[in-house]
Amino acid sequence: MDSDYARFQRDGWQRVAGRYEDAWASLTRLFISDLLDAAAPGPGQRVLDVACGPGYAAEAARDRGAMPAGIDISAEMIRIARDRNPQIDFRVGDATALDFESAHFDSVISNFGVIHAPDYPRAFAEARRVLRPQGVFAFTAWTGPETSAGARVMDDAIRAHGDMQVSMPKGPDSLTLARPDACRALLAAAGFDAGAVTFRTVTHGWRVPDASFIF
């Protein structure tokens, strides 16, 4: 899907891919074990890491004995992922149009990746399509400032110092995926069993060199 928002996401991640390791990786990698515990891929099972970035979650799934693959909209992210783990099948791809056969994977995972998709219903429908009938879809999403200290710091700073009139493409509200009822409805519409959807709130402490590092 090549909308203005999709191009905004692709171009942005393409531009900062080389800095991800030094900026955000020490935070997002904290949640990979929680993500894989939820997906529970078994040895030899096929796992797809959607919006995989540098491939950290796919790498961790492989270390648990699974057979991972990964897709990301940024070619530079995929280059980094391949350099890190050349034996894993990493491809440039779109979460809303996955280039894989139907019913191919035992698990689909996404560590703070699916929140960047331009169309949640299509991304969820694609995850359902490539999963086997009893497959598991597991993803992480940020919660809002009312429950997350980190989100509260960012939100307060933006409200105090940001230009709220800046022009940018409109995308979906990422906090939708942190709202159980709204998220469950989206998953049910995509073909998932709403009664099987579970949510878990996880908090990790993030150690940074100084306060300015966050910004």
N, C-alpha and C positions, 0 to 999 in steps of 0.2 A: 504494500500500500504506500504510494508515493505522495502523500499529502504534504502540505506545508509543515505540519507538526512532525511527521515522519522524517522529513528532510532536516528539520531543526535538530531532532534527536541524533540522526546519523552523522550530520556534520559536526555537531558538538562533541560526540564521543570520538569521532575520528581525530578531532583536533587535540583532545586531552588524553588520548589512550596512553601515550608514553609517560604521563605523569600520574596515572592511576595508582601504580604500585606505591609511590611515595606519599600519596595524598589520602586515599580512601580505603585502600586494601586492608590496612591494619584494623579498620572498623568492620567492614563488611565480612571479612573472613571469620570474625568471631562467631557468626551465626551459622556457618556451614554445617557444623556438627549437629545443631538443632534441626536444620533443614533435612539432613540425611537421616537423622533419627525418625523424623516424621515420614519420610518417603520409604525408609527401610528397604533399600534395594538389596537383594540377595546376591550371592556369588554367581557370576555368569549372566546376571540379568542385564537387559539393555536399558540404559538410562540416557535421556536427552536433557542437556543443560541449555535452557532457552535464555537468550541474552546473556551469554556465558562470560562476556568480558575476557579477561586474561586466562580464563579456564580453571579457576581455583576450585569450584564446586565439582566440575567434571573430574579433576585430578583427585579430589578427596573421595569421590565415588569409586574411581578406579582402585584407590588404596584399600577400599572395603571389598574389593573383589568383583565389582560390577564392570560392565562393558559400556563405557560412556561415549557419547558424541556431544558436540556442542555447536550452537549457531549464535551468531551475533550480527547485528546490522552494520557494524564497523569493520571494514577490512583490516584496519590497523590493529584493532583488538584481536582479530583472528590471527594475524601475523604473529603477535606476541604470544598468543595461546599456543600456536604451533611450534614456536621456538622453544617454549617451556616444556611442551609435551608432544613431540613429533609423532608419537605412536597413537595419539588420540585423534579421532576423526572430527576436526574442527572445520566448519564451513561458514562462509558469509551467507546470512539468511535472514528472513523476515518472520517474526513471531506470528504474524497474521496470515502467513502463507508458507507453511513449513514444507521443505523439499524432502519429505520422507513418505514412505508408503503408509497407508492406514494400518492400524493395529500392529505397529512395529515395535513399540517400546513397552517395557514393564513399568517404567516410571518416567515422568517428566518433572523436572525441577527447575527452579529459577530463584536465584539469590539476589533479591532487590533488582531484578531485571524486568519482570513482566510489568512492573509499575511504569516503565518507560514506553510500553507499547502504545501506538496511536489509537487502538480500538480494542478495548478489553473483551467485548463479546466475541470478536473474531479470533483473538488470541486464545481465549478459553476454548472456543469451538475447535480450533486447530490442535490444541493440546489433547482434547477428547478424541479427535479423529486418529491421531497417531498412537494413542494408547491402546493396549489390549483391553478386552472387556473388563477384566478385574484390575486394571492398572491404576496407579496412584499418581495424582498430580499434587505436588507440594511446592509452595513458594513463600518467600518472605516479603513483607511490605512494611514500610515505616508507619508507626502510629503518629498521631498528631500531638501538638504541644500540651494538650490536656493530660496526657499520660506519659509523654517522653521528655525527659529533661533536656536531651540534645535538641529535639525539635523545638522546645520552648526557647532555648538560646538563639537558634536561628530565626525563629518567628519574631522574637522581640527585636532582634537586630535589624531585620528587614523592615519591620514596621517603624522603627525609630530612624533608620537611615536610608532605606531604599526608595527608589523612584517607582511609585506604584502605577505611573502612567506609561512605563516603557512598553514599546510595541513588540509583541512576540506572538507566534502562532498559538491558537487555542488548542489545548489537548484535554484529555480526560482528567478528572480530579483524582490524583493518586491516593488520597485518603479514603476514597470509596472502598478500596481493598482492605482497609483497616476497620471497616464497619461490618460486623458479622452478617446482619440481615441483608444489606445491599450486596455484599460479596456472595453470600449463599444464593441469592436470586440470580446473579449473573452466572454462577456455576451451574445452577439448575437449568437455566435457559440454554446453556451450551451442551447439555446432555449428561451432566454429572448427577449422581444421587444426592439430593439436598440433605437427606437424613444422614449421610455418611460424612458430611463436611464437618471438620473440627477446627477449632482455633486455639492457639496458644500464644500468650504474651510472654516474650522473653526479654530480659534486660541484661546487658553486659556493660561493664565499665570499660571506657576507652581512654587509654593513657596517651596524652599528646605532649609534645615538647613544651608548648606554651599556649596561652589562650588565642593568640593571633593565628596559630596553625590552622584552626578550624575554618578560618575565612580566607 
